[in-house]
């Protein structure tokens, strides 16, 4: 198990997705609709990705691979990784993360839609 740390912007994005999902769920419940909304589904996928990262960053479903464009927040010589929260979706969300700052810790750098 890895302890999950967050950079401020990543935590902000996660909290925004969570808030949108909760608002959507409340609205859907009031209207008596059963089908989950896009906001709810997106948050569920991102939350699952974070959970998988904390247990096994190399889980095959994450399709984790190095990402060269972002700078490691703790050590410029270390790698930043990209994990898939969604796949085969227009604007599929990705979670960018790195190991550190200490052993058995990972840091979520950003949660963004793929360009």
Order of alpha helices (4+ residues) and beta strands (2+ residues): beta-alpha-alpha-beta-beta-beta-beta
